[in-house]
Amino acid sequence: MNDRYDAGYGDDQYELVGYDEYGRPVYRRVPPQQQPPQQSYDPYAQQGYGYDPYATGRQQPVPPYDPYDTGVTGQQPPTPAYDPYGTGTHHQQQAGGHSAPYDPYGRTATSGQQHRVAEQTAYIPHQAGPVEDPVVQDPQERGERDYRTEQFAFVEEPDSDSEDVIDWLKFTENRTERREEARRRARARVIALVVVLAVAAAGGVGYLWYAGKLPALSSSDSKQGTPTAVGAQKRDVIVVHLHNTKKGGTSTALLVDNTTTNRGTTVLLPNSLALTGDDGTTTTLAKSVDDDGSSGTRDAIDTVLGTEIQGTWRLDTPYLQNLVDLVGNIEVDTDTDVPDPDAKSKGAAPLVRKGEDQTLSGKMAVAYATYSASGEAQNAQLERFGQVMQATLRKLTSDTQGATTTVQTLGMIIEPPLTDKDLGAFLAKLADLAKGGDYKTALLPVQTDGTLSAQASASVVKDVLGGTAKSPDKDAAVRVSVRNASGVKGNTDKARVVLLNGGFTFLEGGSASTAATSKVVYTDAADKDNATEVAKTLGLSSTAVTKGDVSANADVSVVLGQDYEPSSS
């Protein structure tokens, strides 16, 4: 429904006077025509307030009616026109006590034509404006418009939303800080790792330079341009004799520290190695250890190999067991199963099993180092001893004081001129080389007669030991190995005296089970005559001479039987 001020709607009439600044129509009320005032009915005209009860004949004036009892009498002030929009424009009542016509838009109706005004005027909502152009307001008036505070509205966000926003900002800030902290820690770790690697690399290069393992920076290479000659290299050599205190026998090796090349080597010496005894006769290494002792054997080895041994280390099997236990067991690639020597039955499990990286305790190491299978050559057992020695050096501390303490803890008797401190310092150097992979084990090749071949002179004696092989002269005397099977212990010494007096070289072959008859054995046909001469010297029949296998390092082997009679010689 459109509330227009159409003609005929109510008693009041309106006319269009113009449009406001928004294009909305503005109307005004058409004032009604003036009518003469009518005499109002006064019920108190006769007996009202002007009634004179005393009939004086003079009527008192009637005061005007004051409904609000304001106490104001006389002519009422003009009533201002109703202004519903608060424009502040008030019109006085017309003279004669009549009020101005009611104007809902705050305008005073006049009879003449009204001009268009700029102030706010009444309008009808939703009334469409005319097609004509709207009134353009002066830009100066627009700029000077007065805006009041009540014309603006401020929206306050709920407290819950504000708290959510604050929590989100805190979460975002904390997350960003955590990320930055993680980045800082990562950068710190990377920097620390780079520093550690740089220090480690510098330390490694410095150690290699100090050890002389950098070819480009080696002092010897820079000065001479070529490696030092083999014979001019400096070596420290100690001979070690392993004595089997249970089964008997010895195993000998040379421990070599080449201080020029910083390399270590264990040189295994077979017991059949031919040596020259104190009396000038030829003997074997095993026999020399038993007869001549440490000092005589050391000198004999120096003579044959051209070395200069600084000391002798006597290592009995109980001390080897304690040494392995002190270093905390060893790892060895074993080549055979070793039975337990303390086993009561033959079907017992082996003490040492064949395999790679076998962990050996002290007892197991001794059993493996001294084990020799039936019919097996002595070199096989010697190589096992070399494995145990190198594995022990790998586990031994490379600190000089620590190695010396280990040697002193063993309680071994060190033969002069070697001391426990000298042995500890020497073993510490070898342990350092063994840990660094600059250590090896080599077997000295020996021929069947105990002499050294050209191969031995080139590969081991010259390169490792830096010496020259000097085996005893084969033509000096016939070497005779004697085994006593007569059952009489004294017959060996009697045969030794007879042979030495006959110009032969005596080699002790040990004892054997009792035999009825004696034998004289030779291998080469060239030694047949020598065998016949030996039988004649010992008082044996020529029928005792036979061809067969002789013991190592001997030209002729003799087995003394029960038919041997020393008195006849």
NUTOR-71249 format. One record per atom (N, C-alpha, C): x, y, z. Coordinates in steps of 0.1 Angstrom, whole numbers, plus 2048, in hexadecimal, padded with zeros to 3 digits. Last residue first. Layout:
N
XYZ/...
***
This chain:
569
D334168BF/D374218B7/D444278BD/D2C4038D2/D333FE8C6/D384098BD/D1E4118E5/D2C40D8E8/D344088DC/D044158DC/D0E4208DB/D1C41C8DD/CF14028C8/CFA4008D4/D0540B8D3/CD13FC8BD/CDC4058BD/CE44038CA/CBB3ED8BD/CC73E68B9/CD33EF8BA/CA53FD8C2/CAA3F68CD/CB73EF8CA/CAE41A8AC/CA540F8B1/CAC4088BD/CAE43A8A2/CB54318AA/CAC4278B0/CAC447883/CA344288D/CAB437895/CB8463871/CBC456878/CB1453882/CBA473851/CB347185E/CB6463863/CCD48B83F/CCB47D843/CC447C850/CC94A683D/CCD49E831/CCB48F833/CB04BC849/CBA4B184B/CBD4AA83E/C9A4CC848/CA74D284B/CB24C884E/C824B4852/C854C184C/C934C5851/C8B49184F/C8549C856/C8A4A9850/C8547D832/C8D48283D/C8648E843/C78461823/C7646F826/C7E472832/C8F44A812/C8244E817/C8145D81A/CA442E80F/CA043B80A/C9143E80F/CBB422828/CAF42081F/CAB42E81A/CD040F83C/CCF41B834/CC441882A/CD33F7849/CCA40184F/CC840D847/CE73E983D/CDA3E6839/CCF3EF83F/CFE3F1849/CFB3F883D/CED3F5838/CF93F386D/CFC3EB860/CF83F3854/D0940B882/CFD40487D/D013FD870/D1B41C88E/D1C40E891/D1140688C/D1A437887/D12433893/D13424896/D2A436870/D2E43E87B/D2743A888/D1A42785F/D26422863/D2C42986F/D0543A85B/D0242C861/D0F426866/D1344E84E/D0D45185B/D0A443862/D1A442836/D2444783F/D1F44984D/D0143F82B/D0943382E/D14436838/CFA45A827/CF2451830/CFA445834/D0C462814/D0C468821/D0546082C/D034527FF/D1144F805/D12456813/CEB45E7FA/CEC4507FE/CF944D805/CE74787F1/CEA476800/CEB468804/CE04767D7/CEE47C7DA/CF147A7E9/CC646F7D8/CD04647D5/CDE4697D8/CB447C7F3/CBB47E7E6/CC54737E5/CAD47080D/CA3474802/CAA4747F5/CB4457826/CB846281D/CAD464813/CB7448846/CAF44B83A/CB5457833/CBD42D859/CC4439854/CBE43C847/CB041D876/CAF421868/CB742D865/CAF40088D/CB340E88A/CB241087B/C953ED89B/CA13EE893/CA33FD890/C7F3F08AC/C883E58AE/C953E78A7/C7440D8BC/C754068B0/C803FB8B2/C5D4208D0/C684168CF/C6840E8C2/C554418C3/C524358C9/C5C42A8C7/C6E45B8C7/C634548C0/C604478C7/C7B47D8CD/C7946F8D0/C6E4698C8/C904938B9/C864908C4/C864818C6/CA349A8A7/C964988A2/C8C4948AD/CBE4B08A6/CB64A78AF/CA84A78A9/CD94AE891/CCC4B4893/CC34AB89B/CFB4B388C/CF14AC893/CE44B4895/D104AF871/D084B9879/CFC4B287F/D2F49C872/D2149F86E/D1A4A9877/D4749487B/D4749F872/D394A286C/D4948288F/D4B47D881/D4A488877/D424908A5/D5048C8A3/D53487895/D274918A1/D2F49D8A0/D3E49A89E/D214768A4/D1F47C897/D27489896/D274718BF/D2D4698B4/D2C4708A7/D164838CC/D254848CE/D2C47D8C2/CFD4798C5/D014878C1/D104888C2/CFC4608D0/CFC4618C2/D0146F8BD/CFA4688EB/D064608E7/D074618D7/CE24758EC/CEE47D8EE/CFA4768E9/CD145F8E6/CD146B8DD/CDE4738DF/CD444D8FB/CDA4498EE/CDA4558E5/CC7454912/CD5458910/CDB455903/CAE448911/CAF45790F/CBE45B90C/CA342C901/CAE43190A/CB0440907/C924258ED/C8D4248FA/C97429905/C994298D3/C9F41D8DA/C9941B8E8/C9343E8C3/C884348C5/C8D4278CC/C9C45E8BE/C9F4538C7/C9244A8C8/CA746D8A0/C9C46A8A9/C9E45E8B1/CBC485891/CBB478899/CAF4788A1/CC8491873/CBD49287D/CBC485884/CE449F866/CDE49286A/CD4495875/CF44AF84C/CEB4B1857/CE34A485A/D154B0844/D094A9841/D004AA84E/D244D183F/D234C4846/D164BE843/D274E482A/D304E4836/D304D783D/D174E6815/D224DD814/D2B4DC820/D044FA81C/D004EC81B/D0B4E281B/D0A513833/D0F50C827/D0B4FD827/CEC524840/CF951C842/CFD515835/CE1542830/CDE534835/CEC52D837/CDA55F831/CE7559832/CE654B838/CC957A822/CC956C826/CD7566826/CC959A82E/CCE591823/CCF583829/CAE5B2836/CBB5AB838/CBF5A382C/C955BE839/CA05C6834/CAE5C0835/C7E5B183F/C885B284A/C945BB845/C6F5B6827/C695B8835/C745BA83F/C815B3811/C765BD812/C715C0820/C9359E819/C985AB814/C8D5B6816/C84589824/C9058D82A/C9459B826/C6D588812/C6C58A820/C79590826/C735887F6/C6658C7FB/C6559080A/C8E5807F2/C8958B7EC/C7C5917F2/C93569802/C9C574803/C965817FD/C7E5587F9/C7E55D807/C8756A808/C875537DF/C7A55A7E2/C795607F0/C9E5457E4/C9F5527DE/C9255A7E0/C9A535804/C9B5357F5/C9C5437F1/CAD529820/CA453381A/CA553380B/CAC50882F/CB3514829/CA951D823/CA04F1836/CA14FC840/CA750883B/C9B4DE823/CA74DD82B/CAA4E8835/C844E7818/C834DB820/C904D9828/C8450B81C/C844FF814/C854F381E/C6E524826/C7951C829/C7950F821/C60544827/C6153881F/C6E531822/C50553842/C5D55183C/C5E544834/C3156283F/C38556842/C4655583B/C2358084C/C2A579841/C3156D846/C09596852/C1058B857/C1658384B/C065BA857/C045AE850/C0C5A3857/BF95DB85A/C005D0861/BFC5C3859/BE95F2858/BF75F2853/BFF5E6859/BD05F6863/BD15ED857/BDF5ED851/BCF60387B/BCE60B86F/BCF603862/BD45EF88E/BC65F588D/BC55FD880/BEF5EA889/BE55DF886/BD75E5885/BFB601891/BFB5FE883/BF15F3880/BF56008AD/BF060B8A5/BF0608896/C035E98B4/BF45E98B5/BEE5F58AD/C1D5F18B0/C185E78A7/C085E78A8/C1E6048C5/C206088B7/C1B5FE8AD/C1A5F38DB/C115FE8D8/C126038CA/C315E28DA/C245DC8D7/C195E78D4/C445F58E2/C455EF8D5/C385E98D1/C3C5FC8FC/C3C6068F2/C3D6008E4/C3F5E2909/C325E9908/C315F48FD/C5A5DD906/C515D48FF/C435DB8FE/C645F2916/C685F1907/C5E5E9900/C595EC92E/C555F8928/C595F8919/C655D3933/C575D4932/C525E192B/C835CF91F/C7C5D292B/C6D5D3929/C9E5BD911/C905C290F/C8A5C491D/CB75B0911/CB65BE916/CA85C5915/CA759C92B/CAF5A8927/CB45A6919/C8658F929/C9458D929/C9C599924/C6C592940/C72598934/C81596934/C5457F94C/C6258294E/C68586941/C3258D951/C3C58494A/C4B58894E/C1C59895B/C26593964/C3058A95D/C065A594F/C0859794C/C12591956/C095BF957/BFF5B895D/C005A995B/C1D5C8946/C205C7954/C165BE95B/C0E5CA92E/C195C092F/C1D5BE93E/BFB5DD936/BF75D0932/C025C6933/C0C5F3939/C055EE944/C005E0942/C145F791E/C1E5F3929/C175ED935/BFC5FF913/C025F290F/C0D5ED919/BF9617920/BEF60D922/BF55FF91E/C0F626918/C0D623926/C04617928/C096268FC/C16621901/C1461D90F/BEC61D8EB/BF26268F5/BFE61F8FB/BDF60A8DD/BEA6108D6/BF161B8DF/BD45EB8EC/BD45FA8EB/BE15FF8E4/BCC5CF8D8/BD45D58E2/BD45E48E1/BBE5C68C2/BB75C88CE/BBF5CF8D9/BD35C28B0/BC85CA8AC/BC05CE8B8/BE35AF8BD/BE85BC8BB/BDD5C68B8/BD25988BA/BD559E8C7/BDA5AC8C7/BD359489F/BC65988A4/BC859D8B2/BEF58D89D/BEA599896/BDC59E89C/BEF5758AC/BF75808B0/BF258D8A9/BDD56489E/BDA5688AC/BE25748B0/BEB561886/BDE567886/BDA56C894/C0255488E/C03562889/BF6569888/BF753C895/BFE5448A0/BFF55289B/BF053387C/BE6536886/BEB53E891/C0952F871/C0153A86C/BF553D875/C12519880/C19526881/C1153287C/C02505877/C00509885/C07517887/C0C50485D/BFE50785F/BFB50C86D/C274FC860/C2450A85B/C1550E85E/C284E1866/C294EB871/C264F986D/C0E4CE855/C1B4D5856/C1B4DF861/BFB4B3862/BFC4C185D/C0A4C785F/BF849B86E/BFD49B861/BFE4A985B/BDE4A8882/BE649C87F/BEA49C871/BE04CC888/BD94C0885/BE34B4881/BE94E08A1/BEE4DA895/BE84CD893/BE54FE8B4/BDF4F18AF/BE64ED8A2/BEC5158C0/BF65098C2/BF04FD8BB/BD85278BB/BE652B8B7/BEF51F8B8/BC151A8C6/BC251C8B8/BD051F8B3/BC751B8E1/BC550E8DB/BC650F8CC/BCA5368E5/BD552E8E7/BD35208E0/BAF53F8E0/BBA5448D8/BC753B8D9/BA15328F4/B9F52E8E6/BAA5338DD/BAA53F90A/BAC531909/BAB52C8FB/BA255A904/BB0557906/BB3548905/B895578E9/B8E55B8F7/B9C5588F8/B805638CA/B885598D2/B8B55F8DF/B685648B2/B6D56A8BE/B745608C7/B6D56388F/B6A55B89B/B705628A7/B6D56C874/B6A575880/B6556D88C/B6354E864/B6855C864/B64564870/B6C52D86E/B63537869/B6A54586A/B6C510883/B71516877/B67521872/B6D5138A7/B6750F89A/B6C51788F/B7C5078C3/B7C5118B9/B7650C8AD/B744F08D1/B764FC8D8/B765088CF/B5B4D98C5/B684E08C4/B694ED8CC/B494C38DA/B494CE8D1/B574D58D1/B534A08DE/B4F4AE8E3/B504B88D8/B5A4878D8/B4F48D8D0/B4B49A8D5/B6E47F8EA/B724828DC/B674898D4/B6D48C90B/B68483901/B6C4888F3/B784A091A/B7949391E/B75488914/B8B4BD910/B7E4B590F/B814A7913/BA04CE911/B9B4C991E/B8F4C091D/BA44D68F7/BAE4CD8FD/BA94C790A/B8B4D68DF/B8E4DA8ED/B984D18F3/B964D98BD/B904D28C8/B944D88D5/B904F08A4/B9A4EC8AE/B934E58BA/B8A4F2882/B854F088F/B904EB898/B9B50B86E/B984FD872/B914FD87F/BA052686A/BA051D85E/B9D50E861/B91544875/B97537878/B9652E86C/B96564877/B9155B86D/B9754D86E/B91572898/B9A56C88E/B92564884/B9158A8B1/B895848A6/B9357F89B/B955878D5/B9958B8C8/B905848BD/B925948F7/B8F58A8EC/B945908DF/B9D5AA906/B8F5A8904/B8B5A08F8/BB65AD90F/BB25B6904/BA45B4900/BB7598922/BB95A6926/BB45B091B/BB5581913/BAB58491C/BAB593920/BCE582906/BC25838FE/BB6586907/BDF57F91D/BE058B914/BD358D90C/BD9566927/BD657192F/BD657E926/BE3556911/BD5555915/BD156291D/BFE55D912/BF6561906/BE7560909/C0555292B/C05561929/BFD56591D/C02537925/BF953D92F/BF954C92E/C16533910/C0853390D/BFF538918/C3154C912/C2B53F915/C1C53F913/C4655E901/C3855E904/C33550906/C61571902/C5D564905/C4F564909/C705868ED/C645858F5/C5F5778F6/C8E5968E9/C875898E8/C7C58A8F1/C9C5B28D5/C985AB8E1/C9059E8DE/CA45BC8BC/CA75C48C8/CA35BC8D5/CB65AE8A1/CAB5AC8AA/CAE5B48B7/CBD5B4883/CC25B9890/CB75B989A/CC359C868/CBC5A6870/CC35AB87C/CCC588857/CD2595856/CCA5A085D/CC456E85A/CBB577853/CC1585851/CD9561867/CD355B85B/CCB565853/CE057287C/CEA56D873/CE4568866/CC957588B/CCF581884/CD957C87A/CC655B893/CBC56088A/CC256C883/CDB5598A5/CDB55089A/CD155588F/CD456C8B9/CDF56E8B1/CE05668A4/CBD55F8C3/CBC56C8BD/CC856F8B4/CC75478CD/CBE5468C1/CBD5548BB/CD65518E3/CDD54A8D8/CD45498CB/CC255C8F2/CCD5648ED/CD455E8E2/CB05478F8/CAB5538F1/CB755B8EB/CBF5268F3/CB85318FA/CB553D8F2/CCB5108E8/CD351D8E9/CCC5288F1/CB74FC8EA/CC44FA8EE/CCC5078F1/C9D5068E1/C9E4FD8ED/CAC4FC8F3/CA45168CC/C9C51C8D7/C9E5138E3/CB15038BB/CB950E8C1/CB15158CC/C9C4F28B4/CA74ED8BC/CAF4F88C3/C8D5048A4/C874FE8B0/C924F98B9/CA050A890/C9B515899/C9550F8A5/CBB4F288E/CAE4F888A/CAA502894/CDE4F4884/CD34F088D/CC64F6888/D004EE87D/CF34F2878/CE84EC881/D1B4FA891/D144F088A/D064F5886/D2850D8A1/D2A50D892/D2350388B/D2050D8BB/D2D5058B8/D2F5058A9/D0951B8BA/D145218C0/D2151A8BD/CFA514899/CFB5138A7/D0751A8AC/CE852287F/CF551E883/CF751F892/CC9515873/CD151F879/CDF51987C/CAD51085E/CBB50C861/CC3518867/C8C50C868/C96516863/CA4512867/C784FD872/C824F686A/C8D4FF865/C6650D87E/C6F507886/C7A50087F/C6152C86B/C5F51D86D/C69517876/C5754B875/C63543873/C60534875/C44566869/C43558870/C4F55086B/C43587870/C4A57D867/C4A57086F/C2C5A0870/C30594878/C3658A86E/C315C386C/C305B5866/C345AB870/C275E5865/C2B5DA86E/C295CC867/C3160585A/C2A5F8857/C305EE861/C3E61D854/C3361C85E/C2A61085A/C56620846/C4961F83E/C3D61E847/C6762385D/C6862B851/C5B62B849/C62610870/C5F61E873/C60627868/C565F2870/C5D5FA866/C5A609869/C575DA886/C515E7885/C5A5F087C/C515B8889/C595C2882/C515CF882/C5559B89B/C4D5A789A/C555B2895/C5A57A891/C60587892/C56592891/C5355B8A2/C50565898/C5857289B/C505388AA/C585458AA/C5354E89F/C465208C1/C425278B4/C495358B5/C4E5018D0/C4E50F8CF/C4A5148C1/C474E58E6/C494EB8D9/C494FB8DA/C2C4D98FC/C3A4DB8F8/C3B4E18EA/C134D7906/C174CD8FC/C264CE8F8/C144EC91A/C0D4E091C/C124D5912/C22503912/C254FD91F/C1E4F0921/C2F50E8F6/C235068FA/C274FF907/C3B52E8F2/C3E5218F8/C3151A8FC/C445438D9/C3853E8E0/C3B52F8E4/C5A55D8D7/C5954E8D7/C4D54A8DF/C615788C3/C585738CD/C585638CC/C785928BD/C755848BA/C6C57F8C6/C755B28AF/C755AA8BB/C7159C8B7/C825CF89E/C7E5C089D/C805BA8AB/C7E5EC88C/C7F5E689A/C7A5D889A/C8E5FB871/C855F1876/C885EE885/C93613857/C9560F865/C8A60686A/CA160E837/C9561083F/C9960B84D/CB5607826/CB761382E/CAC616838/CAC5F2817/CB75EF821/CB95FB82A/C995FF807/C955F4810/CA05F281B/C9B622803/C9F615800/C9C60B80B/C7E637804/C8B63380A/C8E625806/C706437E5/C6F63C7F2/C7D6387F6/C796637D7/C786557D6/C7764E7E3/C7D67E7DF/C7667B7D3/C7366D7D0/C8A6887F4/C9267F7EC/C8B67C7DF/C7969B7FF/C8769E7FF/C8E6957F5/C606927FC/C636A07F7/C726A27F7/C61679808/C5E67A7F9/C626887F4/C65680822/C6F67881B/C6D67980C/C4E68E829/C5B695829/C6668D821/C3068E817/C3A68781E/C4868D81D/C1C699808/C226A1813/C2D69A81B/C146877F6/C176947F1/C1E69D7FB/C0E670807/C196707FD/C1D67E7F9/C0866E827/C0367681C/C0F677812/C1266283D/C0A65A834/C04662828/C1F66C853/C2666B846/C1F66283C/C1267386A/C17665868/C1E66285B/C0C68D865/C1668A86F/C1B67C86E/BFA68A850/C0669184D/C1168E858/BE667C85E/BED675852/BFA67C84F/BDF690870/BE5683875/BEC67C86A/BD56A485F/BE16A6868/BE869986D/BBF697854/BCA69B84C/BD769D854/BB069486C/BB5688864/BC068B85B/BAC6AF874/BB46A687C/BB9699875/B9D6B885E/BAA6BE860/BB36B5869/B876A7861/B8F6A6855/B9D6AC857/B7E6B087A/B826A2878/B8B6A086C/B786CB874/B826C787E/B876B987C/B646C7861/B706CE85D/B7B6CB867/B506B9870/B576B3864/B646B9860/B4A6CD882/B506C1887/B576B987C/B406E1871/B4C6E4879/B536D787E/B2A6D4867/B356D985E/B416DB866/B1B6D187F/B206C6877/B2B6C986E/B166EC885/B1E6E488E/B236D7887/B066F3870/B136FA872/B1C6F287B/AF06E2873/AF86E1867/B066E8869/AE76EC88C/AEC6DE88B/AF56DC87E/ADF706886/AEA703890/AF06F588E/ACB701873/AD770886F/AE3705879/AB96F4885/ABE6ED87A/ACB6F3874/AB370A896/ABA6FE89B/AC06F6890/AA771B885/AB371F88B/ABB713891/A9170C87E/A9A710873/AA871487A/A8470B896/A886FE890/A93701885/A7E72689A/A8771F8A3/A8D71389D/A6C72A885/A79731885/A8372B88E/A5871988E/A5E716881/A6C71D880/A507258A5/A567188A6/A5D714899/A4773E89C/A5373E8A4/A597308A5/A3173588E/A3B73B886/A4873B88E/A2172B8A3/A26722898/A31728890/A1D7438B1/A257388B7/A2A72E8AD/A0E75189F/A1B7568A3/A2374B8A9/9F774089C/A00743890/A0D748894/9EE7418B7/9F27358B1/9FB7378A5/9E875D8B9/9F27578C1/9F774A8BC/9D475F8A5/9E07668A4/9EC7618AC/9C174E8B1/9C774A8A4/9D47528A1/9BB75C8C8/9C174F8C9/9C774B8BC/9B07738BC/9BC7748C4/9C37678C6/9997678B0/9A376E8A8/9B176F8B0/98C75E8C7/9907558BC/99B75B8B4/9867778D4/98F76D8DA/9947638D0/9757828C1/9817888C4/98B77F8CA/95F7708C3/9677718B6/9747788B9/9587758DD/95C7688DA/9647688CD/94F7908DD/95B78C8E4/96177F8E0/94479C8BD/9427948C9/94F7918D0/94C7BD8B2/94C7AF8B0/94A7A88BD/9377D98AD/9407D38B7/9407C38B4/9347F3897/9307E5899/93B7DF8A2/925812899/93280B89B/92E7FC89F/91882B884/91581F88C/92281788D/91084E882/91984387F/916837889/90086388A/8FE85E87D/907851879/90886B8A3/8FD8618A2/8FA85C894/91B87E89C/91F8718A1/9148678A0/91589087D/91588E88C/918880890/9228A5864/91F897868/91F896877/9198BF851/91D8BC85F/9188AE862/9268CA833/91C8C383A/9218BE847/9378D7823/9358DD830/92B8D6838/9378CA80B/9438C9812/9418CE821/91D8D1802/9208C3805/92D8C280E/9208EC7FD/9178E8808/91A8DA80C/9328EB7E8/9368F17F5/92E8ED800/9228DF7D4/92E8D87DA/9338DE7E7/8FF8E27D7/90C8EA7D5/9178E27DC/8EC8C97C8/8F08D07D3/8FE8D77D1/8D48C87B0/8E28C67B2/8E68CF7BE/8B68B77AF/8BD8C37B3/8CB8C17B6/8B38A0793/8B28A47A1/8BA8B17A4/8A08A5775/8AD8A477C/8AC8A878A/880893772/88989F770/89689D779/870880778/87A87C76E/88488776D/86987E79C/86788278E/87387F785/86A8617B1/86D86F7AE/86987279F/85484C7C4/85D84E7B8/85E85D7B5/8548467E6/84D84E7DB/8578507D0/85D83A7FC/85A8327F0/8538397E5/850854812/85984880F/854840803/84C87580B/84486980C/84E85D809/85989081F/858888813/85187B816/8618B182A/85A8A482C/85989D81E/8828BE829/8738BF828/86D8B1829/89F8CF833/8988C3832/8898C5832/8A68EC81E/8A68E482A/89E8D8829/8A38F9806/8AE8EF806/8AD8E6813/8838FE7F5/88D9007FF/8978F5800/87090E7DD/8789027E0/8829067EA/8559237E8/8619207E0/8689137E6/8319217E6/83D9207EE/84991C7E5/8179397DF/82092E7DA/82D92E7E2/8019417FB/8099447EF/8119387EB/7F793B813/7EE93B807/7F593D7FA/807923827/805931822/7FC930816/810910843/808911836/80691F833/82F90984E/823911850/81C913843/83D8E9854/83C8F484C/82F8FC84F/8408D0860/8478DB866/8468E885E/8328BC856/8408BD851/8478CA856/8188BE85F/8218B2864/82F8B385F/8098DA86A/8118D585F/81A8CA864/7EC8E9873/7F58DE876/7FC8D9869/7EB90D872/7E68FF86E/7F18F5870/7F091F890/7F391D882/7EE90F87E/7D59288A6/7E29228A3/7E4920894/7C79468B1/7C693A8A9/7D49348A5/7C795E8BE/7C79528C6/7C69458BE/7CB9748AF/7BD9708B1/7BC9638B9/7E696B899/7DF9758A2/7D19708A4/7F494A898/7EF956892/7E795F89C/81193E8A9/80293E8A6/7FE94B8A0/83093B898/8289408A3/81993F89E/84491E890/83B92A88B/83292E897/86591288F/858913896/851920891/87C8FC887/875907881/867908888/88A8E588D/88D8F1895/8858FD890/8868CD882/88E8D787A/8918E3882/87A8B588B/8848BC893/88C8C688C/8678A887E/8758A587A/87F8AD881/84D8B2886/8518A3889/8608A1886/8428CC894/84D8C988B/8528BB88D/8258DF897/82B8D2899/8368CF88F/8299018A0/8258F7897/82C8EA89A/82390E8C1/82C90B8B5/8269008AD/8099238CB/80E9158CB/8179138BF/80B9428DB/80993A8CF/81092C8D0/7FE9448FC/8089468F2/80693E8E6/7DE951905/7E7945904/7F29488FA/7D696D918/7D796790B/7E195C90B/7CE96393A/7CF96D92F/7D0966922/7E4953950/7D795794B/7D9961941/7F493895E/7F6943954/7E894794F/7F392296C/7F292F973/7F393B96A/7F290A963/7FF910963/7FF91D96A/7DF8F595F/7E08FD96B/7EE90396D/7D98E9948/7E58E594F/7E88EC95B/7C38F693D/7C28E8941/7CE8E3949/7B5913943/7C290E943/7C28FF947/79F929932/7A191C938/7AF917937/7A094C93C/7A0941932/7A4934939/78895B952/79695794E/79694C944/77097294C/77296394E/780960949/76998F95F/76F988953/772979956/74A992970/758991970/75D98A964/7309A996B/73599B969/74499B968/71C9BB980/7289BC978/72E9AE977/7089B9990/7059BE983/7119BF97A/7089AD9A7/70D9BB9A7/70B9C1999/7009949B1/6F899C9A7/6FC9AB9A8/70E9829BF/70898D9C6/7019979BE/7179709AD/70C96C9B6/7069779BE/71F97298E/72097B99A/7149779A3/73495D979/72795F980/72896898C/74A95696C/74696596C/739967973/74B93C96D/754943975/751952976/729938969/736933969/73F93B972/71093C964/714939972/722933972/710943949/70794A952/70C947961/72493593D/722943939/71A94A943/72C91B93F/72D92494B/72A932948/72A911927/72090C931/72191593E/72D91E90A/733920917/72991C921/7369168E9/72C9158F4/733916901/74492F8D4/7459228DB/73B9228E6/73D93C8B7/73C93E8C5/73B9318CC/75693889E/7499358A3/7499388B2/76994C888/769944894/75A943899/767947865/765950871/76494787D/781935854/773936858/77293F864/79893283A/795937847/786939849/79E912829/79A920829/795925837/7BC8FF832/7AD90182F/7A990F82F/7DB8FC821/7D390082D/7C5902829/7E98DF815/7E28EB810/7D98EF81C/8098D381E/7FA8D3820/7F58E081C/8218C7807/81D8D0811/80E8D0812/83B8B07FD/82E8B67FC/82C8BF808/8558A57E9/8518AC7F5/8448B37F3/8638877DB/85A8927DA/8578987E8/8878817D9/87A87D7DE/8708897DE/8A18867D2/8978847C7/8898807CC/8B188D7E5/8B287F7E1/8A787C7D7/8AC8A77EC/8B98A47E5/8BA8967E1/8888A97E4/8948AB7EC/8A18A77E5/8728BC7CF/8798AF7D2/8858B27DB/8518CD7D2/85F8CA7CC/8658BD7D0/8378CE7DA/83F8DB7DA/84D8D97D4/8178C37D5/8258C07D3/82D8CE7D2/7FE8C57F0/8038C87E2/8128C67E1/7E28B9801/7F18BB800/7F48BE7F1/7C78BD819/7CC8BD80B/7DA8C080A/7B58AB831/7BF8B482E/7C38B281F/7A2897835/79D8A4834/7A78AE82F/7A9878822/7A788182E/7A288E82B/7AE87B802/7B287280D/7B387A81A/7AA88D7EF/79E8867F4/7A287C7FF/7C88887DE/7BD8917E1/7B18887E5/7E28767F0/7DA8797E5/7CE8827E9/7FC8717FC/7F387C800/7EB8807F4/80084D7FF/80285A7F8/7F98647FE/80B832808/80583D810/80784B809/8058167F8/80D8227F6/80682D7FD/8087F4800/800800800/80980C800/
***
